[in-house]
Amino acid sequence: MKSIDVPLMSAMLLVLLAGCASAPTGPSIAVMPGAGKSFEQFNVDDIVCRQYAANQTGGAVQSANNKAVGSAAIGTVIGAAAGAAIGGSHRGAGTGAGAGLLVGSAAGANASQYGTYGAQRSYDISYAQCMYAKGNNVPIIR
């Protein structure tokens, strides 16, 4: 059995892990208390609306992560097939699988990063809607 190229495997793992979308940790917009609202009332609204927004965006983050993993898997299979066809041996398939994983993971990371942006935008919109419905002042989101 041949030894594994540790730096190559480490790089592939790093690219794959970097592709994971993360859930928004809070809004990226500034909301102000509504007229006549105390800061305590505003804090209660904020907590309720953060939870509401998190519930609304949970599926978007999971979908982005699923796409990243799928892209890495497809890249590995295609790379292994191309490596076997070109190299004509198990070593060619292994090299192709590694290259495919690297390229697929990079593509997945890019797609996942876009998914993170979309999740944050969706979170902000849900949060703003909730805060507005509770009588707070929200910015216009474009």
N, CA, C and O atoms as a GROMACS GRO file, in nm:
protein
  568
    1MET      N    1   0.084  -0.118   0.000
    1MET     CA    2   0.000   0.000   0.000
    1MET      C    3   0.089   0.124   0.000
    1MET      O    4   0.187   0.131   0.074
    2LYS      N    5   0.055   0.218  -0.081
    2LYS     CA    6   0.134   0.340  -0.096
    2LYS      C    7   0.094   0.441   0.011
    2LYS      O    8  -0.022   0.449   0.050
    3SER      N    9   0.192   0.520   0.057
    3SER     CA   10   0.163   0.620   0.159
    3SER      C   11   0.082   0.735   0.099
    3SER      O   12   0.088   0.762  -0.022
    4ILE      N   13   0.008   0.801   0.184
    4ILE     CA   14  -0.078   0.911   0.141
    4ILE      C   15   0.003   1.040   0.146
    4ILE      O   16   0.080   1.063   0.240
    5ASP      N   17  -0.015   1.124   0.046
    5ASP     CA   18   0.051   1.254   0.041
    5ASP      C   19  -0.020   1.347   0.140
    5ASP      O   20  -0.124   1.404   0.109
    6VAL      N   21   0.039   1.362   0.259
    6VAL     CA   22  -0.024   1.437   0.368
    6VAL      C   23  -0.050   1.584   0.331
    6VAL      O   24  -0.160   1.632   0.356
    7PRO      N   25   0.046   1.657   0.273
    7PRO     CA   26   0.016   1.797   0.240
    7PRO      C   27  -0.100   1.811   0.141
    7PRO      O   28  -0.183   1.902   0.153
    8LEU      N   29  -0.107   1.720   0.042
    8LEU     CA   30  -0.216   1.727  -0.055
    8LEU      C   31  -0.350   1.699   0.012
    8LEU      O   32  -0.448   1.770  -0.012
    9MET      N   33  -0.355   1.596   0.095
    9MET     CA   34  -0.479   1.562   0.164
    9MET      C   35  -0.520   1.674   0.259
    9MET      O   36  -0.639   1.704   0.272
   10SER      N   37  -0.423   1.736   0.326
   10SER     CA   38  -0.453   1.848   0.416
   10SER      C   39  -0.512   1.966   0.339
   10SER      O   40  -0.607   2.029   0.384
   11ALA      N   41  -0.455   1.994   0.224
   11ALA     CA   42  -0.505   2.105   0.142
   11ALA      C   43  -0.648   2.077   0.095
   11ALA      O   44  -0.732   2.167   0.095
   12MET      N   45  -0.674   1.952   0.055
   12MET     CA   46  -0.809   1.916   0.009
   12MET      C   47  -0.909   1.927   0.122
   12MET      O   48  -1.020   1.977   0.103
   13LEU      N   49  -0.871   1.881   0.241
   13LEU     CA   50  -0.960   1.890   0.356
   13LEU      C   51  -0.988   2.035   0.392
   13LEU      O   52  -1.101   2.070   0.425
   14LEU      N   53  -0.886   2.120   0.386
   14LEU     CA   54  -0.902   2.261   0.417
   14LEU      C   55  -0.998   2.328   0.319
   14LEU      O   56  -1.084   2.406   0.359
   15VAL      N   57  -0.985   2.297   0.191
   15VAL     CA   58  -1.075   2.354   0.091
   15VAL      C   59  -1.217   2.306   0.113
   15VAL      O   60  -1.311   2.384   0.101
   16LEU      N   61  -1.233   2.178   0.146
   16LEU     CA   62  -1.366   2.124   0.169
   16LEU      C   63  -1.431   2.189   0.291
   16LEU      O   64  -1.549   2.225   0.286
   17LEU      N   65  -1.356   2.203   0.399
   17LEU     CA   66  -1.412   2.264   0.520
   17LEU      C   67  -1.440   2.412   0.500
   17LEU      O   68  -1.534   2.466   0.559
   18ALA      N   69  -1.360   2.479   0.420
   18ALA     CA   70  -1.382   2.622   0.396
   18ALA      C   71  -1.511   2.644   0.319
   18ALA      O   72  -1.565   2.755   0.318
   19GLY      N   73  -1.561   2.541   0.254
   19GLY     CA   74  -1.682   2.554   0.174
   19GLY      C   75  -1.810   2.547   0.253
   19GLY      O   76  -1.918   2.558   0.194
   20CYS      N   77  -1.803   2.528   0.384
   20CYS     CA   78  -1.924   2.516   0.463
   20CYS      C   79  -1.985   2.654   0.489
   20CYS      O   80  -1.920   2.743   0.543
   21ALA      N   81  -2.111   2.667   0.451
   21ALA     CA   82  -2.182   2.791   0.479
   21ALA      C   83  -2.217   2.795   0.626
   21ALA      O   84  -2.244   2.692   0.687
   22SER      N   85  -2.216   2.913   0.683
   22SER     CA   86  -2.252   2.926   0.823
   22SER      C   87  -2.380   3.008   0.835
   22SER      O   88  -2.408   3.096   0.754
   23ALA      N   89  -2.455   2.975   0.938
   23ALA     CA   90  -2.580   3.046   0.962
   23ALA      C   91  -2.549   3.188   1.008
   23ALA      O   92  -2.451   3.210   1.080
   24PRO      N   93  -2.630   3.283   0.970
   24PRO     CA   94  -2.610   3.420   1.018
   24PRO      C   95  -2.618   3.423   1.171
   24PRO      O   96  -2.704   3.356   1.230
   25THR      N   97  -2.532   3.499   1.234
   25THR     CA   98  -2.533   3.508   1.379
   25THR      C   99  -2.616   3.626   1.428
   25THR      O  100  -2.640   3.641   1.548
   26GLY      N  101  -2.658   3.708   1.336
   26GLY     CA  102  -2.740   3.824   1.371
   26GLY      C  103  -2.764   3.909   1.250
   26GLY      O  104  -2.711   3.882   1.142
   27PRO      N  105  -2.844   4.012   1.266
   27PRO     CA  106  -2.873   4.100   1.152
   27PRO      C  107  -2.754   4.187   1.116
   27PRO      O  108  -2.671   4.219   1.202
   28SER      N  109  -2.746   4.224   0.990
   28SER     CA  110  -2.641   4.316   0.946
   28SER      C  111  -2.700   4.452   0.915
   28SER      O  112  -2.640   4.533   0.844
   29ILE      N  113  -2.818   4.477   0.968
   29ILE     CA  114  -2.885   4.606   0.951
   29ILE      C  115  -2.909   4.668   1.088
   29ILE      O  116  -2.921   4.597   1.188
   30ALA      N  117  -2.916   4.800   1.092
   30ALA     CA  118  -2.943   4.870   1.217
   30ALA      C  119  -3.091   4.904   1.224
   30ALA      O  120  -3.145   4.969   1.134
   31VAL      N  121  -3.156   4.860   1.331
   31VAL     CA  122  -3.297   4.890   1.354
   31VAL      C  123  -3.306   4.975   1.479
   31VAL      O  124  -3.235   4.951   1.577
   32MET      N  125  -3.392   5.074   1.477
   32MET     CA  126  -3.408   5.164   1.592
   32MET      C  127  -3.545   5.142   1.657
   32MET      O  128  -3.641   5.104   1.590
   33PRO      N  129  -3.551   5.167   1.787
   33PRO     CA  130  -3.681   5.152   1.856
   33PRO      C  131  -3.786   5.244   1.795
   33PRO      O  132  -3.757   5.355   1.751
   34GLY      N  133  -3.909   5.194   1.793
   34GLY     CA  134  -4.020   5.274   1.743
   34GLY      C  135  -4.056   5.386   1.839
   34GLY      O  136  -4.011   5.387   1.953
   35ALA      N  137  -4.135   5.480   1.791
   35ALA     CA  138  -4.177   5.595   1.873
   35ALA      C  139  -4.251   5.546   1.997
   35ALA      O  140  -4.344   5.466   1.988
   36GLY      N  141  -4.207   5.594   2.112
   36GLY     CA  142  -4.273   5.559   2.237
   36GLY      C  143  -4.233   5.425   2.295
   36GLY      O  144  -4.287   5.384   2.398
   37LYS      N  145  -4.139   5.353   2.232
   37LYS     CA  146  -4.096   5.222   2.284
   37LYS      C  147  -3.978   5.240   2.378
   37LYS      O  148  -3.885   5.316   2.349
   38SER      N  149  -3.984   5.170   2.490
   38SER     CA  150  -3.868   5.171   2.580
   38SER      C  151  -3.761   5.079   2.524
   38SER      O  152  -3.787   4.996   2.437
   39PHE      N  153  -3.640   5.096   2.575
   39PHE     CA  154  -3.530   5.011   2.529
   39PHE      C  155  -3.555   4.866   2.568
   39PHE      O  156  -3.517   4.775   2.495
   40GLU      N  157  -3.619   4.843   2.682
   40GLU     CA  158  -3.652   4.708   2.725
   40GLU      C  159  -3.751   4.642   2.628
   40GLU      O  160  -3.736   4.525   2.594
   41GLN      N  161  -3.851   4.717   2.585
   41GLN     CA  162  -3.947   4.664   2.486
   41GLN      C  163  -3.876   4.633   2.355
   41GLN      O  164  -3.901   4.530   2.292
   42PHE      N  165  -3.786   4.722   2.316
   42PHE     CA  166  -3.710   4.702   2.194
   42PHE      C  167  -3.625   4.574   2.204
   42PHE      O  168  -3.617   4.498   2.108
   43ASN      N  169  -3.561   4.552   2.320
   43ASN     CA  170  -3.480   4.430   2.339
   43ASN      C  171  -3.563   4.303   2.327
   43ASN      O  172  -3.518   4.205   2.268
   44VAL      N  173  -3.684   4.304   2.381
   44VAL     CA  174  -3.773   4.188   2.369
   44VAL      C  175  -3.807   4.165   2.222
   44VAL      O  176  -3.804   4.051   2.175
   45ASP      N  177  -3.841   4.272   2.149
   45ASP     CA  178  -3.870   4.260   2.006
   45ASP      C  179  -3.749   4.202   1.931
   45ASP      O  180  -3.764   4.116   1.845
   46ASP      N  181  -3.630   4.251   1.965
   46ASP     CA  182  -3.507   4.206   1.900
   46ASP      C  183  -3.487   4.056   1.918
   46ASP      O  184  -3.456   3.985   1.822
   47ILE      N  185  -3.504   4.008   2.041
   47ILE     CA  186  -3.485   3.864   2.068
   47ILE      C  187  -3.586   3.781   1.990
   47ILE      O  188  -3.551   3.680   1.929
   48VAL      N  189  -3.711   3.822   1.994
   48VAL     CA  190  -3.816   3.748   1.923
   48VAL      C  191  -3.788   3.747   1.772
   48VAL      O  192  -3.802   3.643   1.707
   49CYS      N  193  -3.750   3.861   1.718
   49CYS     CA  194  -3.729   3.872   1.573
   49CYS      C  195  -3.602   3.801   1.527
   49CYS      O  196  -3.598   3.750   1.415
   50ARG      N  197  -3.499   3.797   1.609
   50ARG     CA  198  -3.379   3.719   1.575
   50ARG      C  199  -3.414   3.572   1.564
   50ARG      O  200  -3.368   3.504   1.471
   51GLN      N  201  -3.494   3.522   1.658
   51GLN     CA  202  -3.535   3.381   1.653
   51GLN      C  203  -3.620   3.355   1.529
   51GLN      O  204  -3.603   3.253   1.462
   52TYR      N  205  -3.711   3.445   1.501
   52TYR     CA  206  -3.796   3.432   1.382
   52TYR      C  207  -3.711   3.426   1.255
   52TYR      O  208  -3.732   3.339   1.169
   53ALA      N  209  -3.615   3.517   1.243
   53ALA     CA  210  -3.529   3.522   1.124
   53ALA      C  211  -3.444   3.396   1.112
   53ALA      O  212  -3.424   3.344   1.003
   54ALA      N  213  -3.393   3.347   1.225
   54ALA     CA  214  -3.312   3.225   1.223
   54ALA      C  215  -3.396   3.106   1.176
   54ALA      O  216  -3.348   3.023   1.099
   55ASN      N  217  -3.520   3.099   1.220
   55ASN     CA  218  -3.609   2.990   1.176
   55ASN      C  219  -3.638   2.999   1.027
   55ASN      O  220  -3.653   2.896   0.960
   56GLN      N  221  -3.647   3.120   0.975
   56GLN     CA  222  -3.677   3.139   0.833
   56GLN      C  223  -3.560   3.103   0.742
   56GLN      O  224  -3.583   3.067   0.626
   57THR      N  225  -3.438   3.112   0.790
   57THR     CA  226  -3.321   3.093   0.703
   57THR      C  227  -3.247   2.962   0.724
   57THR      O  228  -3.151   2.936   0.652
   58GLY      N  229  -3.287   2.879   0.818
   58GLY     CA  230  -3.217   2.754   0.845
   58GLY      C  231  -3.204   2.664   0.724
   58GLY      O  232  -3.099   2.603   0.704
   59GLY      N  233  -3.306   2.655   0.642
   59GLY     CA  234  -3.302   2.569   0.523
   59GLY      C  235  -3.205   2.618   0.417
   59GLY      O  236  -3.147   2.536   0.345
   60ALA      N  237  -3.187   2.749   0.407
   60ALA     CA  238  -3.095   2.805   0.306
   60ALA      C  239  -2.951   2.766   0.336
   60ALA      O  240  -2.874   2.737   0.244
   61VAL      N  241  -2.913   2.765   0.462
   61VAL     CA  242  -2.777   2.728   0.500
   61VAL      C  243  -2.753   2.581   0.474
   61VAL      O  244  -2.648   2.544   0.421
   62GLN      N  245  -2.848   2.496   0.510
   62GLN     CA  246  -2.834   2.352   0.487
   62GLN      C  247  -2.824   2.321   0.338
   62GLN      O  248  -2.745   2.237   0.297
   63SER      N  249  -2.903   2.390   0.259
   63SER     CA  250  -2.899   2.370   0.114
   63SER      C  251  -2.763   2.408   0.056
   63SER      O  252  -2.709   2.337  -0.029
   64ALA      N  253  -2.707   2.519   0.102
   64ALA     CA  254  -2.575   2.562   0.053
   64ALA      C  255  -2.468   2.461   0.089
   64ALA      O  256  -2.380   2.432   0.007
   65ASN      N  257  -2.474   2.406   0.210
   65ASN     CA  258  -2.375   2.305   0.251
   65ASN      C  259  -2.391   2.176   0.171
   65ASN      O  260  -2.292   2.114   0.135
   66ASN      N  261  -2.515   2.136   0.144
   66ASN     CA  262  -2.538   2.016   0.064
   66ASN      C  263  -2.480   2.032  -0.077
   66ASN      O  264  -2.424   1.938  -0.132
   67LYS      N  265  -2.494   2.150  -0.135
   67LYS     CA  266  -2.440   2.176  -0.268
   67LYS      C  267  -2.288   2.168  -0.268
   67LYS      O  268  -2.229   2.115  -0.362
   68ALA      N  269  -2.225   2.219  -0.163
   68ALA     CA  270  -2.079   2.216  -0.154
   68ALA      C  271  -2.027   2.072  -0.147
   68ALA      O  272  -1.932   2.036  -0.216
   69VAL      N  273  -2.091   1.990  -0.064
   69VAL     CA  274  -2.050   1.849  -0.051
   69VAL      C  275  -2.075   1.774  -0.182
   69VAL      O  276  -1.992   1.694  -0.225
   70GLY      N  277  -2.189   1.800  -0.244
   70GLY     CA  278  -2.220   1.734  -0.372
   70GLY      C  279  -2.121   1.770  -0.480
   70GLY      O  280  -2.082   1.684  -0.559
   71SER      N  281  -2.080   1.895  -0.485
   71SER     CA  282  -1.982   1.939  -0.585
   71SER      C  283  -1.849   1.869  -0.565
   71SER      O  284  -1.785   1.829  -0.663
   72ALA      N  285  -1.805   1.852  -0.440
   72ALA     CA  286  -1.679   1.784  -0.412
   72ALA      C  287  -1.688   1.637  -0.452
   72ALA      O  288  -1.593   1.582  -0.508
   73ALA      N  289  -1.801   1.574  -0.424
   73ALA     CA  290  -1.818   1.432  -0.458
   73ALA      C  291  -1.819   1.412  -0.609
   73ALA      O  292  -1.756   1.319  -0.660
   74ILE      N  293  -1.890   1.496  -0.680
   74ILE     CA  294  -1.897   1.485  -0.826
   74ILE      C  295  -1.759   1.509  -0.887
   74ILE      O  296  -1.717   1.439  -0.979
   75GLY      N  297  -1.688   1.610  -0.834
   75GLY     CA  298  -1.552   1.638  -0.883
   75GLY      C  299  -1.459   1.520  -0.863
   75GLY      O  300  -1.375   1.493  -0.948
   76THR      N  301  -1.472   1.450  -0.750
   76THR     CA  302  -1.389   1.334  -0.723
   76THR      C  303  -1.416   1.222  -0.822
   76THR      O  304  -1.322   1.162  -0.875
   77VAL      N  305  -1.542   1.193  -0.847
   77VAL     CA  306  -1.579   1.086  -0.940
   77VAL      C  307  -1.532   1.118  -1.082
   77VAL      O  308  -1.474   1.033  -1.149
   78ILE      N  309  -1.557   1.239  -1.126
   78ILE     CA  310  -1.515   1.278  -1.261
   78ILE      C  311  -1.363   1.276  -1.272
   78ILE      O  312  -1.309   1.230  -1.372
   79GLY      N  313  -1.294   1.326  -1.168
   79GLY     CA  314  -1.148   1.326  -1.169
   79GLY      C  315  -1.091   1.186  -1.171
   79GLY      O  316  -0.992   1.161  -1.240
   80ALA      N  317  -1.151   1.094  -1.096
   80ALA     CA  318  -1.103   0.955  -1.094
   80ALA      C  319  -1.122   0.891  -1.232
   80ALA      O  320  -1.033   0.820  -1.280
   81ALA      N  321  -1.236   0.916  -1.293
   81ALA     CA  322  -1.261   0.860  -1.426
   81ALA      C  323  -1.164   0.916  -1.529
   81ALA      O  324  -1.109   0.842  -1.611
   82ALA      N  325  -1.142   1.047  -1.525
   82ALA     CA  326  -1.049   1.108  -1.620
   82ALA      C  327  -0.907   1.061  -1.593
   82ALA      O  328  -0.832   1.034  -1.688
   83GLY      N  329  -0.868   1.050  -1.466
   83GLY     CA  330  -0.733   1.004  -1.432
   83GLY      C  331  -0.710   0.861  -1.477
   83GLY      O  332  -0.601   0.829  -1.524
   84ALA      N  333  -0.810   0.776  -1.461
   84ALA     CA  334  -0.796   0.636  -1.505
   84ALA      C  335  -0.786   0.628  -1.656
   84ALA      O  336  -0.709   0.549  -1.709
   85ALA      N  337  -0.866   0.711  -1.725
   85ALA     CA  338  -0.863   0.710  -1.871
   85ALA      C  339  -0.729   0.760  -1.924
   85ALA      O  340  -0.675   0.705  -2.020
   86ILE      N  341  -0.676   0.864  -1.862
   86ILE     CA  342  -0.551   0.922  -1.908
   86ILE      C  343  -0.432   0.841  -1.858
   86ILE      O  344  -0.342   0.807  -1.935
   87GLY      N  345  -0.433   0.810  -1.726
   87GLY     CA  346  -0.319   0.739  -1.666
   87GLY      C  347  -0.324   0.589  -1.691
   87GLY      O  348  -0.220   0.523  -1.692
   88GLY      N  349  -0.442   0.536  -1.709
   88GLY     CA  350  -0.456   0.395  -1.739
   88GLY      C  351  -0.421   0.302  -1.624
   88GLY      O  352  -0.394   0.184  -1.648
   89SER      N  353  -0.419   0.351  -1.502
   89SER     CA  354  -0.386   0.265  -1.388
   89SER      C  355  -0.455   0.316  -1.264
   89SER      O  356  -0.524   0.418  -1.265
   90HIS      N  357  -0.435   0.243  -1.156
   90HIS     CA  358  -0.492   0.286  -1.029
   90HIS      C  359  -0.430   0.418  -0.982
   90HIS      O  360  -0.497   0.501  -0.921
   91ARG      N  361  -0.301   0.435  -1.011
   91ARG     CA  362  -0.235   0.559  -0.971
   91ARG      C  363  -0.296   0.678  -1.046
   91ARG      O  364  -0.316   0.785  -0.987
   92GLY      N  365  -0.324   0.661  -1.174
   92GLY     CA  366  -0.387   0.768  -1.252
   92GLY      C  367  -0.525   0.801  -1.198
   92GLY      O  368  -0.564   0.918  -1.192
   93ALA      N  369  -0.598   0.697  -1.158
   93ALA     CA  370  -0.731   0.721  -1.100
   93ALA      C  371  -0.721   0.795  -0.968
   93ALA      O  372  -0.800   0.885  -0.941
   94GLY      N  373  -0.624   0.757  -0.887
   94GLY     CA  374  -0.605   0.823  -0.758
   94GLY      C  375  -0.565   0.968  -0.774
   94GLY      O  376  -0.616   1.055  -0.703
   95THR      N  377  -0.475   0.994  -0.867
   95THR     CA  378  -0.432   1.132  -0.893
   95THR      C  379  -0.549   1.213  -0.946
   95THR      O  380  -0.571   1.327  -0.905
   96GLY      N  381  -0.624   1.154  -1.038
   96GLY     CA  382  -0.741   1.224  -1.093
   96GLY      C  383  -0.847   1.249  -0.987
   96GLY      O  384  -0.910   1.354  -0.987
   97ALA      N  385  -0.866   1.152  -0.896
   97ALA     CA  386  -0.965   1.170  -0.789
   97ALA      C  387  -0.923   1.284  -0.697
   97ALA      O  388  -1.005   1.365  -0.656
   98GLY      N  389  -0.793   1.289  -0.666
   98GLY     CA  390  -0.744   1.398  -0.581
   98GLY      C  391  -0.761   1.533  -0.647
   98GLY      O  392  -0.806   1.629  -0.583
   99ALA      N  393  -0.726   1.541  -0.775
   99ALA     CA  394  -0.743   1.668  -0.847
   99ALA      C  395  -0.890   1.705  -0.858
   99ALA      O  396  -0.928   1.821  -0.843
  100GLY      N  397  -0.973   1.605  -0.883
  100GLY     CA  398  -1.118   1.630  -0.894
  100GLY      C  399  -1.176   1.677  -0.762
  100GLY      O  400  -1.263   1.765  -0.759
  101LEU      N  401  -1.129   1.618  -0.652
  101LEU     CA  402  -1.176   1.661  -0.520
  101LEU      C  403  -1.136   1.805  -0.494
  101LEU      O  404  -1.214   1.884  -0.441
  102LEU      N  405  -1.014   1.839  -0.530
  102LEU     CA  406  -0.965   1.974  -0.508
  102LEU      C  407  -1.045   2.076  -0.588
  102LEU      O  408  -1.089   2.177  -0.535
  103VAL      N  409  -1.065   2.049  -0.716
  103VAL     CA  410  -1.140   2.141  -0.802
  103VAL      C  411  -1.288   2.143  -0.762
  103VAL      O  412  -1.349   2.250  -0.755
  104GLY      N  413  -1.344   2.025  -0.735
  104GLY     CA  414  -1.484   2.019  -0.693
  104GLY      C  415  -1.507   2.090  -0.561
  104GLY      O  416  -1.609   2.157  -0.542
  105SER      N  417  -1.413   2.076  -0.470
  105SER     CA  418  -1.424   2.143  -0.340
  105SER      C  419  -1.416   2.294  -0.355
  105SER      O  420  -1.488   2.368  -0.289
  106ALA      N  421  -1.327   2.339  -0.443
  106ALA     CA  422  -1.315   2.483  -0.466
  106ALA      C  423  -1.444   2.538  -0.526
  106ALA      O  424  -1.491   2.645  -0.486
  107ALA      N  425  -1.501   2.465  -0.620
  107ALA     CA  426  -1.628   2.509  -0.679
  107ALA      C  427  -1.738   2.507  -0.574
  107ALA      O  428  -1.822   2.598  -0.569
  108GLY      N  429  -1.738   2.403  -0.490
  108GLY     CA  430  -1.837   2.395  -0.383
  108GLY      C  431  -1.821   2.507  -0.282
  108GLY      O  432  -1.920   2.560  -0.232
  109ALA      N  433  -1.696   2.543  -0.251
  109ALA     CA  434  -1.671   2.652  -0.157
  109ALA      C  435  -1.725   2.783  -0.211
  109ALA      O  436  -1.781   2.864  -0.137
  110ASN      N  437  -1.707   2.804  -0.341
  110ASN     CA  438  -1.758   2.926  -0.404
  110ASN      C  439  -1.910   2.929  -0.398
  110ASN      O  440  -1.969   3.032  -0.365
  111ALA      N  441  -1.973   2.818  -0.431
  111ALA     CA  442  -2.119   2.812  -0.427
  111ALA      C  443  -2.170   2.829  -0.285
  111ALA      O  444  -2.272   2.894  -0.262
  112SER      N  445  -2.099   2.771  -0.190
  112SER     CA  446  -2.140   2.781  -0.050
  112SER      C  447  -2.125   2.924   0.002
  112SER      O  448  -2.208   2.971   0.080
  113GLN      N  449  -2.020   2.992  -0.042
  113GLN     CA  450  -2.002   3.132  -0.001
  113GLN      C  451  -2.117   3.217  -0.053
  113GLN      O  452  -2.167   3.304   0.019
  114TYR      N  453  -2.160   3.192  -0.175
  114TYR     CA  454  -2.275   3.263  -0.230
  114TYR      C  455  -2.400   3.229  -0.148
  114TYR      O  456  -2.484   3.315  -0.124
  115GLY      N  457  -2.411   3.101  -0.106
  115GLY     CA  458  -2.524   3.059  -0.024
  115GLY      C  459  -2.525   3.131   0.110
  115GLY      O  460  -2.632   3.164   0.162
  116THR      N  461  -2.407   3.155   0.168
  116THR     CA  462  -2.397   3.228   0.294
  116THR      C  463  -2.447   3.370   0.276
  116THR      O  464  -2.519   3.422   0.361
  117TYR      N  465  -2.410   3.433   0.164
  117TYR     CA  466  -2.458   3.569   0.135
  117TYR      C  467  -2.610   3.569   0.125
  117TYR      O  468  -2.677   3.656   0.181
  118GLY      N  469  -2.664   3.471   0.053
  118GLY     CA  470  -2.809   3.462   0.037
  118GLY      C  471  -2.880   3.438   0.169
  118GLY      O  472  -2.988   3.493   0.193
  119ALA      N  473  -2.821   3.357   0.255
  119ALA     CA  474  -2.880   3.330   0.386
  119ALA      C  475  -2.881   3.457   0.472
  119ALA      O  476  -2.979   3.484   0.541
  120GLN      N  477  -2.773   3.534   0.467
  120GLN     CA  478  -2.767   3.658   0.545
  120GLN      C  479  -2.871   3.757   0.495
  120GLN      O  480  -2.937   3.824   0.574
  121ARG      N  481  -2.884   3.766   0.363
  121ARG     CA  482  -2.982   3.859   0.306
  121ARG      C  483  -3.124   3.818   0.345
  121ARG      O  484  -3.206   3.902   0.381
  122SER      N  485  -3.152   3.688   0.339
  122SER     CA  486  -3.283   3.638   0.378
  122SER      C  487  -3.309   3.663   0.527
  122SER      O  488  -3.419   3.700   0.567
  123TYR      N  489  -3.205   3.642   0.609
  123TYR     CA  490  -3.215   3.668   0.752
  123TYR      C  491  -3.250   3.814   0.777
  123TYR      O  492  -3.340   3.846   0.854
  124ASP      N  493  -3.176   3.904   0.710
  124ASP     CA  494  -3.199   4.048   0.728
  124ASP      C  495  -3.340   4.088   0.689
  124ASP      O  496  -3.403   4.169   0.758
  125ILE      N  497  -3.390   4.034   0.580
  125ILE     CA  498  -3.526   4.068   0.535
  125ILE      C  499  -3.630   4.018   0.635
  125ILE      O  500  -3.723   4.091   0.670
  126SER      N  501  -3.614   3.893   0.681
  126SER     CA  502  -3.708   3.838   0.780
  126SER      C  503  -3.704   3.918   0.910
  126SER      O  504  -3.808   3.948   0.968
  127TYR      N  505  -3.584   3.952   0.953
  127TYR     CA  506  -3.567   4.030   1.076
  127TYR      C  507  -3.632   4.168   1.062
  127TYR      O  508  -3.704   4.213   1.152
  128ALA      N  509  -3.608   4.233   0.951
  128ALA     CA  510  -3.665   4.367   0.927
  128ALA      C  511  -3.818   4.361   0.923
  128ALA      O  512  -3.884   4.448   0.980
  129GLN      N  513  -3.874   4.260   0.857
  129GLN     CA  514  -4.019   4.247   0.852
  129GLN      C  515  -4.078   4.231   0.991
  129GLN      O  516  -4.179   4.295   1.025
  130CYS      N  517  -4.016   4.147   1.072
  130CYS     CA  518  -4.063   4.122   1.207
  130CYS      C  519  -4.054   4.250   1.292
  130CYS      O  520  -4.150   4.288   1.360
  131MET      N  521  -3.939   4.316   1.286
  131MET     CA  522  -3.921   4.438   1.366
  131MET      C  523  -4.018   4.548   1.322
  131MET      O  524  -4.069   4.623   1.405
  132TYR      N  525  -4.042   4.559   1.193
  132TYR     CA  526  -4.136   4.659   1.142
  132TYR      C  527  -4.277   4.627   1.191
  132TYR      O  528  -4.351   4.717   1.233
  133ALA      N  529  -4.314   4.499   1.186
  133ALA     CA  530  -4.446   4.458   1.231
  133ALA      C  531  -4.467   4.487   1.380
  133ALA      O  532  -4.581   4.504   1.425
  134LYS      N  533  -4.359   4.492   1.454
  134LYS     CA  534  -4.367   4.522   1.598
  134LYS      C  535  -4.356   4.671   1.628
  134LYS      O  536  -4.349   4.711   1.744
  135GLY      N  537  -4.354   4.754   1.522
  135GLY     CA  538  -4.356   4.898   1.539
  135GLY      C  539  -4.222   4.966   1.552
  135GLY      O  540  -4.215   5.080   1.600
  136ASN      N  541  -4.114   4.899   1.510
  136ASN     CA  542  -3.982   4.958   1.517
  136ASN      C  543  -3.946   5.022   1.383
  136ASN      O  544  -4.010   4.995   1.281
  137ASN      N  545  -3.844   5.107   1.384
  137ASN     CA  546  -3.799   5.176   1.263
  137ASN      C  547  -3.689   5.093   1.196
  137ASN      O  548  -3.586   5.065   1.256
  138VAL      N  549  -3.714   5.056   1.071
  138VAL     CA  550  -3.617   4.974   0.997
  138VAL      C  551  -3.570   5.046   0.872
  138VAL      O  552  -3.644   5.127   0.815
  139PRO      N  553  -3.447   5.018   0.829
  139PRO     CA  554  -3.397   5.080   0.706
  139PRO      C  555  -3.460   5.012   0.584
  139PRO      O  556  -3.515   4.903   0.592
  140ILE      N  557  -3.449   5.079   0.472
  140ILE     CA  558  -3.495   5.020   0.346
  140ILE      C  559  -3.385   4.926   0.298
  140ILE      O  560  -3.270   4.966   0.285
  141ILE      N  561  -3.422   4.802   0.271
  141ILE     CA  562  -3.326   4.701   0.223
  141ILE      C  563  -3.339   4.688   0.073
  141ILE      O  564  -3.448   4.665   0.022
  142ARG      N  565  -3.228   4.702   0.003
  142ARG     CA  566  -3.229   4.693  -0.144
  142ARG      C  567  -3.158   4.570  -0.188
  142ARG      O  568  -3.148   4.544  -0.308
   0.00000   0.00000   0.00000
